[in-house]
Amino acid sequence: MSHQVRWVGSALVIGSLVFTLIGCSGSARVRKPAELTPVTNQFEMLPVWTTNVGSSETFNFHPAVAGDGVYTASHSGTVTKVDLATGKKVWEASVPERLGIGPGTDGNITVVVGIKGTVYALNDTGKPLWNVNIASEVLSEPVVAGGVVVIRTLDNRFLGLDTKTGARKWIYQRPQATLSLRVGYGMLPLNNEVVVTGFSGGRFGMIAIANGGLIWETPISFPKGFSEIERLNDVTAKPSLEGDIVCAVSYQGRIGCGQVRTGNLIWYKDFSSYTGTSQSAELVFSANEKSQISAFATKDGTPVWESTKLTFRDVGESLAVGRVVLMGDAEGYVHTFTQAKGDYISRFRHDSSPISAAPIAVGGLILIQSQGGKLAAYSPK
């Protein structure tokens, strides 16, 4: 991540959470990563296949799964479809622009956005379909659903583009916050009809894919403090969903869960995270900005356990699957904890570069992509 601070429109945007956390502390020694202690693996991840899809540099690129394919992108502009079962590259294409985010796809159309604000659409063989410039930087993965490409720009616009032509179908403009984090705001698509996403100022909401209408909006936390940096309070990570319960977390704010149909909160607790939440039927998990991992009861927010074993190891987004929760860290290790008690039960090294994107569970496999470009499928045992 960059440490730069710059103006975007009327909003000051900070390009690094590390700047805030280290710079304000006055001492880098505070963030000394916890040492890795020996662990006897009780949960195995057996390699099935591995391939390299190109580096995302310092950006947080997520692979996208649709049908029998895994779709990826690199910072240099390469877009790749990988066969989910074998790991073989089905096709590889390039766009004439560097990328700051990974792809969005429905399996028929794959979309990426260049750092200069051009949206590129590829067909199911990787051939160019159309491109359109939206005149804004984009750090959030596109959503392709219901015949619409949903693009979220850094200047707080949501655009709905026609999947066949790229023509604009709708626009939804959010108010510009005085100070916002310069990161991607994840969008969670549901049933090809809506996306649930976070906003600056400690709010999250639901937007209709067909017309861009705001269905509901809920504050999960409120800015507090005296300086603008202290009042940073953004829901940047993709909300998580299990059943009819949606959970979200804000930076320097709160974690909470509510009803997905209405957005009404069931509970909230003081918490701070920029890596988001993951859920099981009974628990919601999140790592704070110190990489200390917590589990809360989904029904009422009761704290269940906390682990400090990965403090300051800069863990990425988590995945709750089966009876475990797992996540990568800045050194390319993947760590596994039991969901029920938070016991640290396994560790292996996927790569030497950071793992910031959440692992993906699909078809009995767990997919992991590092910032260095190593994409691998593992069979959990």
Secondary structure, 3 states (H helix, E strand, C coil): CCCCEEEECCEEEECCHHHHHHHCCCCHHHHCCCCCCCCCCCCCEEEEEEEECCCCCCCCCCCEEECCEEEEECCCCEEEEEECCCCCEEEEEECCCCECCCCEECCCCEEEEECCCEEEEECCCCCEEEEEECCCCCCCCCEEECCEEEEECCCCEEEEEECCCCCEEEEEECCCCCEEECCCCCEEEECCCEEEEEECCCEEEEEECCCCCEEEEEECCCCCCCCCCCCCCCCCCCCEEECCEEEEECCCEEEEEEECCCCCEEEEEEECCCCCEEECCCEEEEECCCCCEEEEECCCCCEEEEECCCCCCCCCCEEEECCEEEEECCCCEEEEEECCCCCEEEEEECCCCCCCCCCEEECCEEEEECCCCEEEEEEEC
